[in-house]
Amino acid sequence: MSFPTRTPMTDTERVLGQIERGEVRAGAEAARQIAAKHQAAYGDSVWGPNHDAVWADAVADLSTPSKGGTA
């Protein structure tokens, strides 16, 4: 019995496939929805009393190029 040969996929192909299938959420709207769920569930223990400043810091961190390329 012979088995078909499978070509390994790259991490990029795997992750993009997960996003397309809806298995992984990505993007600004997904981040806002996830943050809102966490805020509703945990309150200020997650974001602290100054939500706007924390959110601005998080967005700035995402917008800053990382060592390996853009974030």
Backbone as XML, in Angstrom:
<?xml version="1.0"?>
<chain id="A" units="angstrom">
  <residue number="1" name="MET">
    <atom name="N" x="0.848" y="-1.165" z="0.000"/>
    <atom name="CA" x="0.000" y="0.000" z="0.000"/>
    <atom name="C" x="0.899" y="1.235" z="0.000"/>
  </residue>
  <residue number="2" name="SER">
    <atom name="N" x="0.598" y="2.165" z="-0.878"/>
    <atom name="CA" x="1.411" y="3.380" z="-0.911"/>
    <atom name="C" x="0.573" y="4.576" z="-0.445"/>
  </residue>
  <residue number="3" name="PHE">
    <atom name="N" x="1.253" y="5.466" z="0.188"/>
    <atom name="CA" x="0.601" y="6.670" z="0.701"/>
    <atom name="C" x="1.040" y="7.870" z="-0.138"/>
  </residue>
  <residue number="4" name="PRO">
    <atom name="N" x="0.119" y="8.807" z="-0.369"/>
    <atom name="CA" x="0.526" y="9.992" z="-1.141"/>
    <atom name="C" x="1.534" y="10.828" z="-0.363"/>
  </residue>
  <residue number="5" name="THR">
    <atom name="N" x="2.409" y="11.453" z="-1.091"/>
    <atom name="CA" x="3.405" y="12.327" z="-0.480"/>
    <atom name="C" x="2.764" y="13.675" z="-0.201"/>
  </residue>
  <residue number="6" name="ARG">
    <atom name="N" x="2.982" y="14.186" z="0.994"/>
    <atom name="CA" x="2.451" y="15.497" z="1.364"/>
    <atom name="C" x="3.582" y="16.498" z="1.393"/>
  </residue>
  <residue number="7" name="THR">
    <atom name="N" x="3.334" y="17.632" z="0.787"/>
    <atom name="CA" x="4.308" y="18.708" z="0.804"/>
    <atom name="C" x="4.050" y="19.566" z="2.038"/>
  </residue>
  <residue number="8" name="PRO">
    <atom name="N" x="5.050" y="19.776" z="2.868"/>
    <atom name="CA" x="4.833" y="20.612" z="4.051"/>
    <atom name="C" x="4.478" y="22.043" z="3.652"/>
  </residue>
  <residue number="9" name="MET">
    <atom name="N" x="3.590" y="22.647" z="4.417"/>
    <atom name="CA" x="3.244" y="24.036" z="4.134"/>
    <atom name="C" x="4.043" y="24.947" z="5.049"/>
  </residue>
  <residue number="10" name="THR">
    <atom name="N" x="4.242" y="26.150" z="4.581"/>
    <atom name="CA" x="4.969" y="27.127" z="5.388"/>
    <atom name="C" x="4.054" y="27.633" z="6.500"/>
  </residue>
  <residue number="11" name="ASP">
    <atom name="N" x="4.655" y="28.239" z="7.502"/>
    <atom name="CA" x="3.861" y="28.841" z="8.578"/>
    <atom name="C" x="2.911" y="29.898" z="8.024"/>
  </residue>
  <residue number="12" name="THR">
    <atom name="N" x="3.389" y="30.655" z="7.055"/>
    <atom name="CA" x="2.556" y="31.699" z="6.454"/>
    <atom name="C" x="1.316" y="31.097" z="5.807"/>
  </residue>
  <residue number="13" name="GLU">
    <atom name="N" x="1.490" y="30.049" z="5.032"/>
    <atom name="CA" x="0.351" y="29.387" z="4.389"/>
    <atom name="C" x="-0.621" y="28.840" z="5.423"/>
  </residue>
  <residue number="14" name="ARG">
    <atom name="N" x="-0.088" y="28.247" z="6.478"/>
    <atom name="CA" x="-0.927" y="27.676" z="7.529"/>
    <atom name="C" x="-1.748" y="28.751" z="8.221"/>
  </residue>
  <residue number="15" name="VAL">
    <atom name="N" x="-1.099" y="29.852" z="8.611"/>
    <atom name="CA" x="-1.797" y="30.915" z="9.334"/>
    <atom name="C" x="-2.813" y="31.610" z="8.434"/>
  </residue>
  <residue number="16" name="LEU">
    <atom name="N" x="-2.445" y="31.903" z="7.192"/>
    <atom name="CA" x="-3.396" y="32.544" z="6.285"/>
    <atom name="C" x="-4.612" y="31.643" z="6.043"/>
  </residue>
  <residue number="17" name="GLY">
    <atom name="N" x="-4.390" y="30.339" z="5.960"/>
    <atom name="CA" x="-5.500" y="29.401" z="5.820"/>
    <atom name="C" x="-6.408" y="29.429" z="7.039"/>
  </residue>
  <residue number="18" name="GLN">
    <atom name="N" x="-5.821" y="29.502" z="8.235"/>
    <atom name="CA" x="-6.618" y="29.579" z="9.457"/>
    <atom name="C" x="-7.459" y="30.853" z="9.486"/>
  </residue>
  <residue number="19" name="ILE">
    <atom name="N" x="-6.881" y="31.957" z="9.050"/>
    <atom name="CA" x="-7.620" y="33.220" z="9.014"/>
    <atom name="C" x="-8.767" y="33.123" z="8.009"/>
  </residue>
  <residue number="20" name="GLU">
    <atom name="N" x="-8.498" y="32.590" z="6.826"/>
    <atom name="CA" x="-9.533" y="32.456" z="5.800"/>
    <atom name="C" x="-10.689" y="31.573" z="6.267"/>
  </residue>
  <residue number="21" name="ARG">
    <atom name="N" x="-10.370" y="30.527" z="7.010"/>
    <atom name="CA" x="-11.415" y="29.611" z="7.502"/>
    <atom name="C" x="-12.112" y="30.130" z="8.757"/>
  </residue>
  <residue number="22" name="GLY">
    <atom name="N" x="-11.639" y="31.242" z="9.288"/>
    <atom name="CA" x="-12.255" y="31.808" z="10.481"/>
    <atom name="C" x="-11.800" y="31.150" z="11.775"/>
  </residue>
  <residue number="23" name="GLU">
    <atom name="N" x="-10.737" y="30.371" z="11.722"/>
    <atom name="CA" x="-10.222" y="29.704" z="12.915"/>
    <atom name="C" x="-9.425" y="30.669" z="13.787"/>
  </residue>
  <residue number="24" name="VAL">
    <atom name="N" x="-8.854" y="31.692" z="13.165"/>
    <atom name="CA" x="-8.058" y="32.698" z="13.855"/>
    <atom name="C" x="-8.595" y="34.054" z="13.443"/>
  </residue>
  <residue number="25" name="ARG">
    <atom name="N" x="-8.733" y="34.943" z="14.405"/>
    <atom name="CA" x="-9.213" y="36.291" z="14.107"/>
    <atom name="C" x="-8.022" y="37.230" z="14.036"/>
  </residue>
  <residue number="26" name="ALA">
    <atom name="N" x="-8.040" y="38.115" z="13.058"/>
    <atom name="CA" x="-6.947" y="39.062" z="12.887"/>
    <atom name="C" x="-7.505" y="40.404" z="12.437"/>
  </residue>
  <residue number="27" name="GLY">
    <atom name="N" x="-6.773" y="41.452" z="12.701"/>
    <atom name="CA" x="-7.163" y="42.777" z="12.251"/>
    <atom name="C" x="-7.667" y="43.646" z="13.379"/>
  </residue>
  <residue number="28" name="ALA">
    <atom name="N" x="-7.843" y="44.918" z="13.060"/>
    <atom name="CA" x="-8.225" y="45.916" z="14.055"/>
    <atom name="C" x="-9.603" y="45.639" z="14.647"/>
  </residue>
  <residue number="29" name="GLU">
    <atom name="N" x="-10.564" y="45.283" z="13.825"/>
    <atom name="CA" x="-11.921" y="45.039" z="14.334"/>
    <atom name="C" x="-11.940" y="43.836" z="15.274"/>
  </residue>
  <residue number="30" name="ALA">
    <atom name="N" x="-11.219" y="42.778" z="14.924"/>
    <atom name="CA" x="-11.141" y="41.618" z="15.804"/>
    <atom name="C" x="-10.492" y="42.003" z="17.130"/>
  </residue>
  <residue number="31" name="ALA">
    <atom name="N" x="-9.444" y="42.817" z="17.078"/>
    <atom name="CA" x="-8.771" y="43.257" z="18.309"/>
    <atom name="C" x="-9.720" y="44.058" z="19.190"/>
  </residue>
  <residue number="32" name="ARG">
    <atom name="N" x="-10.523" y="44.946" z="18.574"/>
    <atom name="CA" x="-11.487" y="45.729" z="19.352"/>
    <atom name="C" x="-12.538" y="44.830" z="20.007"/>
  </residue>
  <residue number="33" name="GLN">
    <atom name="N" x="-13.034" y="43.848" z="19.259"/>
    <atom name="CA" x="-14.048" y="42.945" z="19.804"/>
    <atom name="C" x="-13.491" y="42.092" z="20.942"/>
  </residue>
  <residue number="34" name="ILE">
    <atom name="N" x="-12.283" y="41.598" z="20.772"/>
    <atom name="CA" x="-11.650" y="40.799" z="21.827"/>
    <atom name="C" x="-11.408" y="41.654" z="23.062"/>
  </residue>
  <residue number="35" name="ALA">
    <atom name="N" x="-10.917" y="42.885" z="22.870"/>
    <atom name="CA" x="-10.680" y="43.787" z="24.004"/>
    <atom name="C" x="-11.988" y="44.108" z="24.729"/>
  </residue>
  <residue number="36" name="ALA">
    <atom name="N" x="-13.054" y="44.311" z="23.977"/>
    <atom name="CA" x="-14.352" y="44.614" z="24.596"/>
    <atom name="C" x="-14.854" y="43.431" z="25.419"/>
  </residue>
  <residue number="37" name="LYS">
    <atom name="N" x="-14.660" y="42.209" z="24.913"/>
    <atom name="CA" x="-15.067" y="41.016" z="25.673"/>
    <atom name="C" x="-14.266" y="40.899" z="26.969"/>
  </residue>
  <residue number="38" name="HIS">
    <atom name="N" x="-12.976" y="41.164" z="26.896"/>
    <atom name="CA" x="-12.135" y="41.089" z="28.095"/>
    <atom name="C" x="-12.513" y="42.167" z="29.100"/>
  </residue>
  <residue number="39" name="GLN">
    <atom name="N" x="-12.778" y="43.370" z="28.597"/>
    <atom name="CA" x="-13.180" y="44.459" z="29.485"/>
    <atom name="C" x="-14.494" y="44.119" z="30.181"/>
  </residue>
  <residue number="40" name="ALA">
    <atom name="N" x="-15.439" y="43.569" z="29.429"/>
    <atom name="CA" x="-16.732" y="43.207" z="30.015"/>
    <atom name="C" x="-16.575" y="42.103" z="31.056"/>
  </residue>
  <residue number="41" name="ALA">
    <atom name="N" x="-15.673" y="41.168" z="30.787"/>
    <atom name="CA" x="-15.498" y="40.037" z="31.696"/>
    <atom name="C" x="-14.670" y="40.388" z="32.928"/>
  </residue>
  <residue number="42" name="TYR">
    <atom name="N" x="-13.629" y="41.213" z="32.755"/>
    <atom name="CA" x="-12.671" y="41.429" z="33.836"/>
    <atom name="C" x="-12.600" y="42.858" z="34.341"/>
  </residue>
  <residue number="43" name="GLY">
    <atom name="N" x="-13.239" y="43.791" z="33.653"/>
    <atom name="CA" x="-13.246" y="45.184" z="34.099"/>
    <atom name="C" x="-11.875" y="45.814" z="34.088"/>
  </residue>
  <residue number="44" name="ASP">
    <atom name="N" x="-11.648" y="46.720" z="35.024"/>
    <atom name="CA" x="-10.404" y="47.485" z="35.062"/>
    <atom name="C" x="-9.176" y="46.659" z="35.435"/>
  </residue>
  <residue number="45" name="SER">
    <atom name="N" x="-9.378" y="45.424" z="35.891"/>
    <atom name="CA" x="-8.214" y="44.605" z="36.227"/>
    <atom name="C" x="-7.407" y="44.251" z="34.979"/>
  </residue>
  <residue number="46" name="VAL">
    <atom name="N" x="-8.014" y="44.359" z="33.792"/>
    <atom name="CA" x="-7.297" y="44.093" z="32.545"/>
    <atom name="C" x="-6.679" y="45.373" z="32.001"/>
  </residue>
  <residue number="47" name="TRP">
    <atom name="N" x="-7.498" y="46.404" z="31.818"/>
    <atom name="CA" x="-7.051" y="47.612" z="31.141"/>
    <atom name="C" x="-6.707" y="48.751" z="32.084"/>
  </residue>
  <residue number="48" name="GLY">
    <atom name="N" x="-7.102" y="48.681" z="33.319"/>
    <atom name="CA" x="-6.861" y="49.792" z="34.227"/>
    <atom name="C" x="-7.904" y="50.875" z="34.032"/>
  </residue>
  <residue number="49" name="PRO">
    <atom name="N" x="-7.852" y="51.897" z="34.878"/>
    <atom name="CA" x="-8.886" y="52.933" z="34.823"/>
    <atom name="C" x="-8.774" y="53.862" z="33.610"/>
  </residue>
  <residue number="50" name="ASN">
    <atom name="N" x="-7.596" y="53.967" z="32.989"/>
    <atom name="CA" x="-7.415" y="54.863" z="31.848"/>
    <atom name="C" x="-7.348" y="54.035" z="30.567"/>
  </residue>
  <residue number="51" name="HIS">
    <atom name="N" x="-8.505" y="53.584" z="30.089"/>
    <atom name="CA" x="-8.573" y="52.675" z="28.943"/>
    <atom name="C" x="-7.965" y="53.268" z="27.685"/>
  </residue>
  <residue number="52" name="ASP">
    <atom name="N" x="-8.216" y="54.561" z="27.442"/>
    <atom name="CA" x="-7.725" y="55.179" z="26.211"/>
    <atom name="C" x="-6.203" y="55.167" z="26.131"/>
  </residue>
  <residue number="53" name="ALA">
    <atom name="N" x="-5.541" y="55.441" z="27.240"/>
    <atom name="CA" x="-4.077" y="55.460" z="27.230"/>
    <atom name="C" x="-3.521" y="54.060" z="26.996"/>
  </residue>
  <residue number="54" name="VAL">
    <atom name="N" x="-4.111" y="53.075" z="27.636"/>
    <atom name="CA" x="-3.644" y="51.693" z="27.457"/>
    <atom name="C" x="-3.859" y="51.252" z="26.019"/>
  </residue>
  <residue number="55" name="TRP">
    <atom name="N" x="-5.040" y="51.576" z="25.468"/>
    <atom name="CA" x="-5.340" y="51.208" z="24.080"/>
    <atom name="C" x="-4.353" y="51.905" z="23.134"/>
  </residue>
  <residue number="56" name="ALA">
    <atom name="N" x="-4.079" y="53.182" z="23.355"/>
    <atom name="CA" x="-3.147" y="53.916" z="22.504"/>
    <atom name="C" x="-1.751" y="53.296" z="22.569"/>
  </residue>
  <residue number="57" name="ASP">
    <atom name="N" x="-1.320" y="52.894" z="23.753"/>
    <atom name="CA" x="-0.016" y="52.235" z="23.893"/>
    <atom name="C" x="0.015" y="50.915" z="23.133"/>
  </residue>
  <residue number="58" name="ALA">
    <atom name="N" x="-1.070" y="50.144" z="23.226"/>
    <atom name="CA" x="-1.131" y="48.852" z="22.537"/>
    <atom name="C" x="-1.081" y="49.044" z="21.026"/>
  </residue>
  <residue number="59" name="VAL">
    <atom name="N" x="-1.821" y="50.021" z="20.509"/>
    <atom name="CA" x="-1.814" y="50.295" z="19.075"/>
    <atom name="C" x="-0.438" y="50.771" z="18.635"/>
  </residue>
  <residue number="60" name="ALA">
    <atom name="N" x="0.192" y="51.612" z="19.439"/>
    <atom name="CA" x="1.543" y="52.091" z="19.117"/>
    <atom name="C" x="2.527" y="50.928" z="19.055"/>
  </residue>
  <residue number="61" name="ASP">
    <atom name="N" x="2.399" y="49.990" z="19.995"/>
    <atom name="CA" x="3.280" y="48.825" z="19.990"/>
    <atom name="C" x="3.091" y="47.999" z="18.713"/>
  </residue>
  <residue number="62" name="LEU">
    <atom name="N" x="1.844" y="47.845" z="18.280"/>
    <atom name="CA" x="1.566" y="47.073" z="17.074"/>
    <atom name="C" x="2.047" y="47.791" z="15.818"/>
  </residue>
  <residue number="63" name="SER">
    <atom name="N" x="2.064" y="49.104" z="15.872"/>
    <atom name="CA" x="2.434" y="49.899" z="14.707"/>
    <atom name="C" x="3.949" y="50.086" z="14.567"/>
  </residue>
  <residue number="64" name="THR">
    <atom name="N" x="4.691" y="49.741" z="15.600"/>
    <atom name="CA" x="6.136" y="49.928" z="15.589"/>
    <atom name="C" x="6.798" y="48.735" z="14.906"/>
  </residue>
  <residue number="65" name="PRO">
    <atom name="N" x="7.668" y="49.003" z="13.911"/>
    <atom name="CA" x="8.356" y="47.885" z="13.254"/>
    <atom name="C" x="9.151" y="47.071" z="14.265"/>
  </residue>
  <residue number="66" name="SER">
    <atom name="N" x="9.086" y="45.766" z="14.111"/>
    <atom name="CA" x="9.831" y="44.883" z="15.005"/>
    <atom name="C" x="11.179" y="44.548" z="14.377"/>
  </residue>
  <residue number="67" name="LYS">
    <atom name="N" x="11.983" y="43.837" z="15.117"/>
    <atom name="CA" x="13.334" y="43.489" z="14.664"/>
    <atom name="C" x="13.292" y="42.695" z="13.356"/>
  </residue>
  <residue number="68" name="GLY">
    <atom name="N" x="12.295" y="41.807" z="13.207"/>
    <atom name="CA" x="12.223" y="40.950" z="12.027"/>
    <atom name="C" x="11.432" y="41.533" z="10.883"/>
  </residue>
  <residue number="69" name="GLY">
    <atom name="N" x="10.922" y="42.741" z="11.001"/>
    <atom name="CA" x="10.115" y="43.353" z="9.940"/>
    <atom name="C" x="9.009" y="44.167" z="10.577"/>
  </residue>
  <residue number="70" name="THR">
    <atom name="N" x="7.988" y="44.447" z="9.809"/>
    <atom name="CA" x="6.901" y="45.242" z="10.351"/>
    <atom name="C" x="5.994" y="44.377" z="11.201"/>
  </residue>
  <residue number="71" name="ALA">
    <atom name="N" x="5.345" y="45.006" z="12.157"/>
    <atom name="CA" x="4.460" y="44.281" z="13.063"/>
    <atom name="C" x="3.164" y="43.961" z="12.384"/>
  </residue>
</chain>
